[in-house]
Amino acid sequence: MLHATATSSPSRSDHLRLLAWTVTAFFGLVAWDAWGQDRALAHVFGSATGFPLRDHWFFVQVMHEGPRRLAWLIVLALVVFIWRPVGFLRHAHQSERVQLALTTLLSLAVVTGLKYASTTSCPWDLAEFGGVARYASHWALGTLDGGGGKCFPAGHASAGFAFVGGYFALRHHQPRAARIWLACALIAGLTLGGAQQVRGAHFLSHTLWTGWLCWTTGWICDMVARTLQRHKPQHQTADGTRAPVDAVT
C-alpha cells in the first residue's frame, strides 16, 4: 500500500531543484523549436497526399475518442474523491485532494485557452501535407497561416499531461505515490500526443509544450497551496506538534 509519510515543508533546495528542472525543460524546448525538426518528423508519417493513418479506426476511436472520455471520467472521480476518497487517496489530506482535482482542471483550462487563441494550424492543414496553409511557427504570435489555426498546444495530449500536477499535490506526504502518479501521467501524455502526431494532428513540439505547461501549472498551484497552508489555523496534536486543521480531521 502507498501510505502517507511524515510531512515537511518544502526546503529552499527543493524549490531550486524544481526551478532548475522547469527552466532546463523550457530552454530544451526552445532549442528544439530553433532546430526546426518538427516538419521533418511529420514527414515520417505524412506526405504531399496527406497522412494515411489520419482516419484509421485505431487512432480515431481507441487513441483519441476513448482516452478523451476516460480523462473526463477520471477528473469527475477526482472531484468526488475530495469527499469520498478511495485507495491511497485516503491517506492524503483533504486539501491535497482538492489540489489534485483543481490543478488538473486548471491545466486543462490553460491548454484549452491557449489552443483556442492560437493561429497555428495543424500539420494536416499545411500545403506540404495536402492542405492549404503555409507553415508558421507557433512563436509567430498572431500570424495567420491560411489554415484553421487553434492547433497549439496539443489539446489531446493534455488528457494525460493534465494529471502531472498530481505529483505536486501528493509528494509532500506520499512521495512514492507521487512518483508513480507522475510517471503514469507523463506516459499517458506522450502516448496520446504521439498518436496525434501519427495522424498529422500535431507536431512533436505541440505535445512537449503541453507537458511543460501542465507541469508548470501544477508547480504554481502547489506553491500557492503551500503558501495558503502556512496561513491556515493549526491544532496542537497529542505529541505536542502543530498540524493544519485538515491534517488532524
PyRosetta script that sets phi, psi and omega in degrees:
from pyrosetta import init, pose_from_sequence

init()
pose = pose_from_sequence("MLHATATSSPSRSDHLRLLAWTVTAFFGLVAWDAWGQDRALAHVFGSATGFPLRDHWFFVQVMHEGPRRLAWLIVLALVVFIWRPVGFLRHAHQSERVQLALTTLLSLAVVTGLKYASTTSCPWDLAEFGGVARYASHWALGTLDGGGGKCFPAGHASAGFAFVGGYFALRHHQPRAARIWLACALIAGLTLGGAQQVRGAHFLSHTLWTGWLCWTTGWICDMVARTLQRHKPQHQTADGTRAPVDAVT")
pose.set_psi(1, 155.9)
pose.set_omega(1, -178.9)
pose.set_phi(2, -99.6)
pose.set_psi(2, 87.1)
pose.set_omega(2, -176.1)
pose.set_phi(3, -83.1)
pose.set_psi(3, 156.9)
pose.set_omega(3, 176.4)
pose.set_phi(4, -73.6)
pose.set_psi(4, 147.6)
pose.set_omega(4, 175.5)
pose.set_phi(5, -113.2)
pose.set_psi(5, 170.7)
pose.set_omega(5, -179.1)
pose.set_phi(6, -61.3)
pose.set_psi(6, 142.0)
pose.set_omega(6, -177.9)
pose.set_phi(7, -89.0)
pose.set_psi(7, 154.6)
pose.set_omega(7, 174.4)
pose.set_phi(8, -148.3)
pose.set_psi(8, 149.4)
pose.set_omega(8, -179.8)
pose.set_phi(9, -70.5)
pose.set_psi(9, 143.2)
pose.set_omega(9, 178.2)
pose.set_phi(10, -58.6)
pose.set_psi(10, 131.0)
pose.set_omega(10, -179.0)
pose.set_phi(11, -84.9)
pose.set_psi(11, 167.1)
pose.set_omega(11, 177.5)
pose.set_phi(12, -60.7)
pose.set_psi(12, -39.7)
pose.set_omega(12, 179.6)
pose.set_phi(13, -65.0)
pose.set_psi(13, -33.1)
pose.set_omega(13, 177.9)
pose.set_phi(14, -65.5)
pose.set_psi(14, -45.6)
pose.set_omega(14, 177.5)
pose.set_phi(15, -61.6)
pose.set_psi(15, -42.0)
pose.set_omega(15, -179.7)
pose.set_phi(16, -66.1)
pose.set_psi(16, -36.7)
pose.set_omega(16, 178.8)
pose.set_phi(17, -64.4)
pose.set_psi(17, -45.1)
pose.set_omega(17, 178.9)
pose.set_phi(18, -65.9)
pose.set_psi(18, -39.2)
pose.set_omega(18, 177.1)
pose.set_phi(19, -61.6)
pose.set_psi(19, -42.8)
pose.set_omega(19, -179.5)
pose.set_phi(20, -62.3)
pose.set_psi(20, -44.6)
pose.set_omega(20, 177.9)
pose.set_phi(21, -61.3)
pose.set_psi(21, -44.2)
pose.set_omega(21, -176.3)
pose.set_phi(22, -67.2)
pose.set_psi(22, -45.1)
pose.set_omega(22, -179.9)
pose.set_phi(23, -67.8)
pose.set_psi(23, -41.0)
pose.set_omega(23, 178.4)
pose.set_phi(24, -61.1)
pose.set_psi(24, -43.7)
pose.set_omega(24, 178.3)
pose.set_phi(25, -63.3)
pose.set_psi(25, -39.9)
pose.set_omega(25, 179.7)
pose.set_phi(26, -59.4)
pose.set_psi(26, -51.1)
pose.set_omega(26, -177.5)
pose.set_phi(27, -71.0)
pose.set_psi(27, -27.7)
pose.set_omega(27, 173.5)
pose.set_phi(28, -63.6)
pose.set_psi(28, -41.1)
pose.set_omega(28, 178.5)
pose.set_phi(29, -69.6)
pose.set_psi(29, -38.5)
pose.set_omega(29, 175.9)
pose.set_phi(30, -61.7)
pose.set_psi(30, -39.8)
pose.set_omega(30, 178.9)
pose.set_phi(31, -64.5)
pose.set_psi(31, -40.1)
pose.set_omega(31, 177.4)
pose.set_phi(32, -62.8)
pose.set_psi(32, -43.6)
pose.set_omega(32, 178.0)
pose.set_phi(33, -60.9)
pose.set_psi(33, -43.2)
pose.set_omega(33, -178.5)
pose.set_phi(34, -66.5)
pose.set_psi(34, -31.2)
pose.set_omega(34, 179.9)
pose.set_phi(35, -67.8)
pose.set_psi(35, -30.3)
pose.set_omega(35, 174.0)
pose.set_phi(36, 71.4)
pose.set_psi(36, 38.0)
pose.set_omega(36, -178.0)
pose.set_phi(37, -97.8)
pose.set_psi(37, 3.2)
pose.set_omega(37, 179.8)
pose.set_phi(38, -55.9)
pose.set_psi(38, -49.5)
pose.set_omega(38, -175.8)
pose.set_phi(39, -69.4)
pose.set_psi(39, -36.2)
pose.set_omega(39, 177.9)
pose.set_phi(40, -62.4)
pose.set_psi(40, -41.1)
pose.set_omega(40, 178.8)
pose.set_phi(41, -67.5)
pose.set_psi(41, -37.7)
pose.set_omega(41, 179.4)
pose.set_phi(42, -63.5)
pose.set_psi(42, -30.9)
pose.set_omega(42, 179.7)
pose.set_phi(43, -69.7)
pose.set_psi(43, -13.7)
pose.set_omega(43, 174.0)
pose.set_phi(44, -66.0)
pose.set_psi(44, -32.9)
pose.set_omega(44, -175.9)
pose.set_phi(45, -106.2)
pose.set_psi(45, -16.8)
pose.set_omega(45, -177.0)
pose.set_phi(46, -135.2)
pose.set_psi(46, 170.5)
pose.set_omega(46, 179.8)
pose.set_phi(47, -146.4)
pose.set_psi(47, -168.9)
pose.set_omega(47, -179.0)
pose.set_phi(48, -64.2)
pose.set_psi(48, -17.2)
pose.set_omega(48, 179.1)
pose.set_phi(49, -95.7)
pose.set_psi(49, 2.1)
pose.set_omega(49, 177.8)
pose.set_phi(50, 112.5)
pose.set_psi(50, -163.2)
pose.set_omega(50, -179.4)
pose.set_phi(51, -110.4)
pose.set_psi(51, 111.3)
pose.set_omega(51, -174.0)
pose.set_phi(52, -61.8)
pose.set_psi(52, -24.7)
pose.set_omega(52, -178.5)
pose.set_phi(53, -98.2)
pose.set_psi(53, 11.4)
pose.set_omega(53, -177.7)
pose.set_phi(54, -56.6)
pose.set_psi(54, -43.4)
pose.set_omega(54, -176.2)
pose.set_phi(55, -107.9)
pose.set_psi(55, 15.7)
pose.set_omega(55, 179.1)
pose.set_phi(56, -63.9)
pose.set_psi(56, 135.4)
pose.set_omega(56, -173.0)
pose.set_phi(57, -58.0)
pose.set_psi(57, -35.5)
pose.set_omega(57, -177.9)
pose.set_phi(58, -65.1)
pose.set_psi(58, -45.9)
pose.set_omega(58, -177.9)
pose.set_phi(59, -74.9)
pose.set_psi(59, -28.6)
pose.set_omega(59, -180.0)
pose.set_phi(60, -81.1)
pose.set_psi(60, -51.9)
pose.set_omega(60, -174.2)
pose.set_phi(61, -85.8)
pose.set_psi(61, -47.7)
pose.set_omega(61, -174.8)
pose.set_phi(62, -79.3)
pose.set_psi(62, -42.6)
pose.set_omega(62, -174.0)
pose.set_phi(63, -97.9)
pose.set_psi(63, -10.2)
pose.set_omega(63, -180.0)
pose.set_phi(64, -116.9)
pose.set_psi(64, -67.0)
pose.set_omega(64, -175.4)
pose.set_phi(65, -65.6)
pose.set_psi(65, -44.5)
pose.set_omega(65, -179.3)
pose.set_phi(66, -59.7)
pose.set_psi(66, -55.3)
pose.set_omega(66, 179.5)
pose.set_phi(67, -61.7)
pose.set_psi(67, -33.2)
pose.set_omega(67, 179.5)
pose.set_phi(68, -62.9)
pose.set_psi(68, -45.0)
pose.set_omega(68, 178.8)
pose.set_phi(69, -67.8)
pose.set_psi(69, -41.2)
pose.set_omega(69, -179.4)
pose.set_phi(70, -62.6)
pose.set_psi(70, -40.2)
pose.set_omega(70, -179.7)
pose.set_phi(71, -59.9)
pose.set_psi(71, -43.4)
pose.set_omega(71, 179.6)
pose.set_phi(72, -68.8)
pose.set_psi(72, -32.2)
pose.set_omega(72, 175.2)
pose.set_phi(73, -65.7)
pose.set_psi(73, -39.5)
pose.set_omega(73, 178.6)
pose.set_phi(74, -66.5)
pose.set_psi(74, -41.6)
pose.set_omega(74, 177.6)
pose.set_phi(75, -59.9)
pose.set_psi(75, -45.5)
pose.set_omega(75, 178.3)
pose.set_phi(76, -60.9)
pose.set_psi(76, -40.8)
pose.set_omega(76, 178.7)
pose.set_phi(77, -64.0)
pose.set_psi(77, -39.4)
pose.set_omega(77, 179.1)
pose.set_phi(78, -62.8)
pose.set_psi(78, -35.8)
pose.set_omega(78, 176.9)
pose.set_phi(79, -66.2)
pose.set_psi(79, -44.0)
pose.set_omega(79, 178.3)
pose.set_phi(80, -63.7)
pose.set_psi(80, -37.8)
pose.set_omega(80, -177.5)
pose.set_phi(81, -67.6)
pose.set_psi(81, -14.1)
pose.set_omega(81, 175.5)
pose.set_phi(82, -57.9)
pose.set_psi(82, -40.4)
pose.set_omega(82, -178.0)
pose.set_phi(83, -102.9)
pose.set_psi(83, -25.5)
pose.set_omega(83, -179.2)
pose.set_phi(84, -130.0)
pose.set_psi(84, 72.3)
pose.set_omega(84, -176.1)
pose.set_phi(85, -70.2)
pose.set_psi(85, 152.2)
pose.set_omega(85, 176.2)
pose.set_phi(86, -130.3)
pose.set_psi(86, 162.1)
pose.set_omega(86, 176.0)
pose.set_phi(87, 55.8)
pose.set_psi(87, -138.9)
pose.set_omega(87, -177.1)
pose.set_phi(88, -67.2)
pose.set_psi(88, -17.5)
pose.set_omega(88, 178.6)
pose.set_phi(89, -69.1)
pose.set_psi(89, -17.1)
pose.set_omega(89, 175.1)
pose.set_phi(90, -65.3)
pose.set_psi(90, -23.5)
pose.set_omega(90, -179.1)
pose.set_phi(91, -90.7)
pose.set_psi(91, -2.9)
pose.set_omega(91, 178.4)
pose.set_phi(92, -92.5)
pose.set_psi(92, 143.4)
pose.set_omega(92, 174.8)
pose.set_phi(93, -63.4)
pose.set_psi(93, 153.8)
pose.set_omega(93, -179.9)
pose.set_phi(94, -60.2)
pose.set_psi(94, -37.0)
pose.set_omega(94, 178.8)
pose.set_phi(95, -62.0)
pose.set_psi(95, -33.3)
pose.set_omega(95, 178.4)
pose.set_phi(96, -73.7)
pose.set_psi(96, -34.3)
pose.set_omega(96, 176.0)
pose.set_phi(97, -68.4)
pose.set_psi(97, -36.3)
pose.set_omega(97, 174.6)
pose.set_phi(98, -63.3)
pose.set_psi(98, -45.6)
pose.set_omega(98, 179.6)
pose.set_phi(99, -60.5)
pose.set_psi(99, -41.0)
pose.set_omega(99, -179.9)
pose.set_phi(100, -59.6)
pose.set_psi(100, -47.7)
pose.set_omega(100, 179.9)
pose.set_phi(101, -69.2)
pose.set_psi(101, -42.7)
pose.set_omega(101, -175.4)
pose.set_phi(102, -68.0)
pose.set_psi(102, -42.0)
pose.set_omega(102, -178.3)
pose.set_phi(103, -66.9)
pose.set_psi(103, -31.6)
pose.set_omega(103, 176.4)
pose.set_phi(104, -66.8)
pose.set_psi(104, -45.7)
pose.set_omega(104, 179.0)
pose.set_phi(105, -64.7)
pose.set_psi(105, -40.3)
pose.set_omega(105, 179.6)
pose.set_phi(106, -66.0)
pose.set_psi(106, -38.5)
pose.set_omega(106, 177.9)
pose.set_phi(107, -62.2)
pose.set_psi(107, -44.1)
pose.set_omega(107, 177.2)
pose.set_phi(108, -61.8)
pose.set_psi(108, -39.9)
pose.set_omega(108, -179.1)
pose.set_phi(109, -66.8)
pose.set_psi(109, -41.2)
pose.set_omega(109, 179.9)
pose.set_phi(110, -62.4)
pose.set_psi(110, -49.5)
pose.set_omega(110, -178.9)
pose.set_phi(111, -63.7)
pose.set_psi(111, -45.2)
pose.set_omega(111, -179.5)
pose.set_phi(112, -63.0)
pose.set_psi(112, -42.8)
pose.set_omega(112, 179.8)
pose.set_phi(113, -62.0)
pose.set_psi(113, -45.7)
pose.set_omega(113, 179.0)
pose.set_phi(114, -66.5)
pose.set_psi(114, -38.4)
pose.set_omega(114, -178.9)
pose.set_phi(115, -61.7)
pose.set_psi(115, -46.1)
pose.set_omega(115, -176.9)
pose.set_phi(116, -75.3)
pose.set_psi(116, -15.3)
pose.set_omega(116, 175.6)
pose.set_phi(117, -92.4)
pose.set_psi(117, -9.5)
pose.set_omega(117, -174.5)
pose.set_phi(118, -78.1)
pose.set_psi(118, 143.9)
pose.set_omega(118, 174.2)
pose.set_phi(119, -100.9)
pose.set_psi(119, 4.1)
pose.set_omega(119, 179.8)
pose.set_phi(120, -76.0)
pose.set_psi(120, 128.7)
pose.set_omega(120, 179.6)
pose.set_phi(121, -92.0)
pose.set_psi(121, 161.7)
pose.set_omega(121, -178.6)
pose.set_phi(122, -77.8)
pose.set_psi(122, 157.0)
pose.set_omega(122, 177.8)
pose.set_phi(123, -52.9)
pose.set_psi(123, -40.8)
pose.set_omega(123, -177.9)
pose.set_phi(124, -68.9)
pose.set_psi(124, -9.8)
pose.set_omega(124, 176.1)
pose.set_phi(125, -89.4)
pose.set_psi(125, -11.9)
pose.set_omega(125, -174.5)
pose.set_phi(126, -78.3)
pose.set_psi(126, 147.3)
pose.set_omega(126, -178.7)
pose.set_phi(127, -59.7)
pose.set_psi(127, -35.3)
pose.set_omega(127, -178.1)
pose.set_phi(128, -70.0)
pose.set_psi(128, -10.4)
pose.set_omega(128, 176.3)
pose.set_phi(129, -119.1)
pose.set_psi(129, 25.9)
pose.set_omega(129, 176.2)
pose.set_phi(130, 92.1)
pose.set_psi(130, 3.1)
pose.set_omega(130, 179.4)
pose.set_phi(131, -96.2)
pose.set_psi(131, -152.6)
pose.set_omega(131, -177.1)
pose.set_phi(132, -124.5)
pose.set_psi(132, -13.9)
pose.set_omega(132, -175.1)
pose.set_phi(133, -82.7)
pose.set_psi(133, 156.6)
pose.set_omega(133, 172.2)
pose.set_phi(134, -98.8)
pose.set_psi(134, 154.6)
pose.set_omega(134, -178.8)
pose.set_phi(135, -72.6)
pose.set_psi(135, 133.2)
pose.set_omega(135, 173.3)
pose.set_phi(136, -140.4)
pose.set_psi(136, 130.5)
pose.set_omega(136, -179.4)
pose.set_phi(137, -61.1)
pose.set_psi(137, 149.1)
pose.set_omega(137, 176.0)
pose.set_phi(138, -68.0)
pose.set_psi(138, -10.5)
pose.set_omega(138, 174.5)
pose.set_phi(139, -80.5)
pose.set_psi(139, -14.9)
pose.set_omega(139, 178.0)
pose.set_phi(140, -82.8)
pose.set_psi(140, 72.5)
pose.set_omega(140, -172.5)
pose.set_phi(141, -59.3)
pose.set_psi(141, 130.9)
pose.set_omega(141, 177.2)
pose.set_phi(142, 80.6)
pose.set_psi(142, -3.2)
pose.set_omega(142, -179.5)
pose.set_phi(143, -76.5)
pose.set_psi(143, 124.6)
pose.set_omega(143, 177.8)
pose.set_phi(144, -86.0)
pose.set_psi(144, 126.9)
pose.set_omega(144, -176.3)
pose.set_phi(145, -103.9)
pose.set_psi(145, 5.1)
pose.set_omega(145, 179.0)
pose.set_phi(146, 89.9)
pose.set_psi(146, -0.7)
pose.set_omega(146, 179.3)
pose.set_phi(147, -109.2)
pose.set_psi(147, -165.3)
pose.set_omega(147, -176.8)
pose.set_phi(148, -80.4)
pose.set_psi(148, -15.2)
pose.set_omega(148, -178.7)
pose.set_phi(149, 65.7)
pose.set_psi(149, -159.5)
pose.set_omega(149, 176.7)
pose.set_phi(150, 57.1)
pose.set_psi(150, 43.7)
pose.set_omega(150, -177.1)
pose.set_phi(151, -125.0)
pose.set_psi(151, 2.9)
pose.set_omega(151, 179.6)
pose.set_phi(152, -133.5)
pose.set_psi(152, 130.7)
pose.set_omega(152, -1.5)
pose.set_phi(153, -78.2)
pose.set_psi(153, -169.5)
pose.set_omega(153, -174.3)
pose.set_phi(154, -84.3)
pose.set_psi(154, 106.6)
pose.set_omega(154, -178.0)
pose.set_phi(155, -64.8)
pose.set_psi(155, -38.7)
pose.set_omega(155, -176.6)
pose.set_phi(156, -68.7)
pose.set_psi(156, -37.0)
pose.set_omega(156, 178.2)
pose.set_phi(157, -62.7)
pose.set_psi(157, -26.5)
pose.set_omega(157, 179.3)
pose.set_phi(158, -67.4)
pose.set_psi(158, -16.3)
pose.set_omega(158, 175.0)
pose.set_phi(159, -63.7)
pose.set_psi(159, -19.6)
pose.set_omega(159, 174.0)
pose.set_phi(160, -106.2)
pose.set_psi(160, -48.5)
pose.set_omega(160, -175.6)
pose.set_phi(161, -65.9)
pose.set_psi(161, -26.0)
pose.set_omega(161, -178.6)
pose.set_phi(162, -58.6)
pose.set_psi(162, -25.2)
pose.set_omega(162, -178.2)
pose.set_phi(163, -83.8)
pose.set_psi(163, -4.1)
pose.set_omega(163, 178.8)
pose.set_phi(164, -56.5)
pose.set_psi(164, -36.2)
pose.set_omega(164, -178.8)
pose.set_phi(165, -59.4)
pose.set_psi(165, -20.2)
pose.set_omega(165, 176.7)
pose.set_phi(166, -60.5)
pose.set_psi(166, -27.2)
pose.set_omega(166, 176.7)
pose.set_phi(167, -58.3)
pose.set_psi(167, -44.4)
pose.set_omega(167, -178.4)
pose.set_phi(168, -68.9)
pose.set_psi(168, -35.9)
pose.set_omega(168, -179.6)
pose.set_phi(169, -68.6)
pose.set_psi(169, -33.4)
pose.set_omega(169, -173.2)
pose.set_phi(170, -96.2)
pose.set_psi(170, -20.0)
pose.set_omega(170, -167.6)
pose.set_phi(171, -67.9)
pose.set_psi(171, -22.6)
pose.set_omega(171, -175.9)
pose.set_phi(172, -73.3)
pose.set_psi(172, -30.7)
pose.set_omega(172, -179.0)
pose.set_phi(173, -117.5)
pose.set_psi(173, -25.6)
pose.set_omega(173, -177.3)
pose.set_phi(174, -133.1)
pose.set_psi(174, 71.6)
pose.set_omega(174, -175.0)
pose.set_phi(175, -60.7)
pose.set_psi(175, -36.2)
pose.set_omega(175, 179.7)
pose.set_phi(176, -67.4)
pose.set_psi(176, -45.5)
pose.set_omega(176, 176.9)
pose.set_phi(177, -60.9)
pose.set_psi(177, -37.6)
pose.set_omega(177, -179.7)
pose.set_phi(178, -63.5)
pose.set_psi(178, -42.8)
pose.set_omega(178, -179.4)
pose.set_phi(179, -66.1)
pose.set_psi(179, -40.9)
pose.set_omega(179, 178.2)
pose.set_phi(180, -64.8)
pose.set_psi(180, -43.3)
pose.set_omega(180, 178.2)
pose.set_phi(181, -59.2)
pose.set_psi(181, -45.4)
pose.set_omega(181, -179.6)
pose.set_phi(182, -61.6)
pose.set_psi(182, -45.5)
pose.set_omega(182, -179.3)
pose.set_phi(183, -60.7)
pose.set_psi(183, -43.4)
pose.set_omega(183, 179.8)
pose.set_phi(184, -64.2)
pose.set_psi(184, -41.7)
pose.set_omega(184, -179.7)
pose.set_phi(185, -65.7)
pose.set_psi(185, -41.8)
pose.set_omega(185, 179.8)
pose.set_phi(186, -66.2)
pose.set_psi(186, -43.5)
pose.set_omega(186, 178.9)
pose.set_phi(187, -62.8)
pose.set_psi(187, -43.1)
pose.set_omega(187, 179.6)
pose.set_phi(188, -62.6)
pose.set_psi(188, -46.4)
pose.set_omega(188, -178.8)
pose.set_phi(189, -62.8)
pose.set_psi(189, -44.5)
pose.set_omega(189, 179.9)
pose.set_phi(190, -67.5)
pose.set_psi(190, -37.5)
pose.set_omega(190, 179.4)
pose.set_phi(191, -66.5)
pose.set_psi(191, -47.5)
pose.set_omega(191, 179.9)
pose.set_phi(192, -66.5)
pose.set_psi(192, -39.8)
pose.set_omega(192, 176.8)
pose.set_phi(193, -64.6)
pose.set_psi(193, -39.8)
pose.set_omega(193, 178.0)
pose.set_phi(194, -62.8)
pose.set_psi(194, -39.4)
pose.set_omega(194, 178.8)
pose.set_phi(195, -62.6)
pose.set_psi(195, -38.2)
pose.set_omega(195, 178.8)
pose.set_phi(196, -70.8)
pose.set_psi(196, -30.5)
pose.set_omega(196, 175.9)
pose.set_phi(197, -66.9)
pose.set_psi(197, -38.9)
pose.set_omega(197, 177.4)
pose.set_phi(198, -61.6)
pose.set_psi(198, -37.0)
pose.set_omega(198, -179.7)
pose.set_phi(199, -77.2)
pose.set_psi(199, -17.6)
pose.set_omega(199, -176.9)
pose.set_phi(200, 91.5)
pose.set_psi(200, 13.3)
pose.set_omega(200, -177.9)
pose.set_phi(201, -81.4)
pose.set_psi(201, -24.0)
pose.set_omega(201, -177.2)
pose.set_phi(202, -150.9)
pose.set_psi(202, 157.6)
pose.set_omega(202, 168.4)
pose.set_phi(203, -88.3)
pose.set_psi(203, 162.8)
pose.set_omega(203, 178.7)
pose.set_phi(204, -58.3)
pose.set_psi(204, -40.3)
pose.set_omega(204, -178.5)
pose.set_phi(205, -60.5)
pose.set_psi(205, -34.1)
pose.set_omega(205, 178.6)
pose.set_phi(206, -59.9)
pose.set_psi(206, -43.6)
pose.set_omega(206, 179.6)
pose.set_phi(207, -66.5)
pose.set_psi(207, -46.3)
pose.set_omega(207, -176.7)
pose.set_phi(208, -65.8)
pose.set_psi(208, -39.8)
pose.set_omega(208, 177.9)
pose.set_phi(209, -66.7)
pose.set_psi(209, -32.7)
pose.set_omega(209, 175.7)
pose.set_phi(210, -61.7)
pose.set_psi(210, -44.2)
pose.set_omega(210, 177.4)
pose.set_phi(211, -60.0)
pose.set_psi(211, -43.3)
pose.set_omega(211, -179.3)
pose.set_phi(212, -65.4)
pose.set_psi(212, -42.2)
pose.set_omega(212, 179.7)
pose.set_phi(213, -62.6)
pose.set_psi(213, -41.9)
pose.set_omega(213, 179.8)
pose.set_phi(214, -68.4)
pose.set_psi(214, -40.0)
pose.set_omega(214, 176.6)
pose.set_phi(215, -61.0)
pose.set_psi(215, -47.6)
pose.set_omega(215, -177.8)
pose.set_phi(216, -66.2)
pose.set_psi(216, -39.4)
pose.set_omega(216, 176.6)
pose.set_phi(217, -61.3)
pose.set_psi(217, -43.8)
pose.set_omega(217, 178.3)
pose.set_phi(218, -63.0)
pose.set_psi(218, -39.6)
pose.set_omega(218, -179.9)
pose.set_phi(219, -67.2)
pose.set_psi(219, -44.2)
pose.set_omega(219, 178.7)
pose.set_phi(220, -62.7)
pose.set_psi(220, -42.8)
pose.set_omega(220, 177.7)
pose.set_phi(221, -59.2)
pose.set_psi(221, -39.5)
pose.set_omega(221, -179.7)
pose.set_phi(222, -66.8)
pose.set_psi(222, -41.7)
pose.set_omega(222, 179.0)
pose.set_phi(223, -63.6)
pose.set_psi(223, -39.6)
pose.set_omega(223, 177.0)
pose.set_phi(224, -65.3)
pose.set_psi(224, -43.5)
pose.set_omega(224, -179.6)
pose.set_phi(225, -62.8)
pose.set_psi(225, -41.2)
pose.set_omega(225, 179.6)
pose.set_phi(226, -66.3)
pose.set_psi(226, -38.0)
pose.set_omega(226, 178.7)
pose.set_phi(227, -64.4)
pose.set_psi(227, -45.2)
pose.set_omega(227, 178.2)
pose.set_phi(228, -64.1)
pose.set_psi(228, -36.5)
pose.set_omega(228, -179.1)
pose.set_phi(229, -64.0)
pose.set_psi(229, -37.0)
pose.set_omega(229, -179.3)
pose.set_phi(230, -67.1)
pose.set_psi(230, -23.9)
pose.set_omega(230, -179.5)
pose.set_phi(231, -100.0)
pose.set_psi(231, 8.6)
pose.set_omega(231, -177.8)
pose.set_phi(232, -85.2)
pose.set_psi(232, 144.0)
pose.set_omega(232, 176.8)
pose.set_phi(233, -57.4)
pose.set_psi(233, 142.6)
pose.set_omega(233, -177.5)
pose.set_phi(234, -121.6)
pose.set_psi(234, 153.0)
pose.set_omega(234, 175.4)
pose.set_phi(235, -111.4)
pose.set_psi(235, 151.5)
pose.set_omega(235, 175.6)
pose.set_phi(236, -89.2)
pose.set_psi(236, 127.5)
pose.set_omega(236, -178.6)
pose.set_phi(237, -85.0)
pose.set_psi(237, 176.7)
pose.set_omega(237, -175.7)
pose.set_phi(238, -62.3)
pose.set_psi(238, -31.1)
pose.set_omega(238, -178.2)
pose.set_phi(239, -88.5)
pose.set_psi(239, 8.0)
pose.set_omega(239, 175.5)
pose.set_phi(240, 92.1)
pose.set_psi(240, -5.8)
pose.set_omega(240, 178.5)
pose.set_phi(241, -84.5)
pose.set_psi(241, 167.5)
pose.set_omega(241, -179.8)
pose.set_phi(242, -113.1)
pose.set_psi(242, 140.1)
pose.set_omega(242, -177.3)
pose.set_phi(243, -139.3)
pose.set_psi(243, 151.8)
pose.set_omega(243, 176.9)
pose.set_phi(244, -58.2)
pose.set_psi(244, 154.5)
pose.set_omega(244, -176.3)
pose.set_phi(245, -53.3)
pose.set_psi(245, -47.3)
pose.set_omega(245, -174.5)
pose.set_phi(246, -74.0)
pose.set_psi(246, -10.7)
pose.set_omega(246, 179.3)
pose.set_phi(247, -81.0)
pose.set_psi(247, -13.2)
pose.set_omega(247, -177.0)
pose.set_phi(248, -118.2)
pose.set_psi(248, 9.6)
pose.set_omega(248, 178.2)
pose.set_phi(249, -91.8)
pose.dump_pdb("model.pdb")
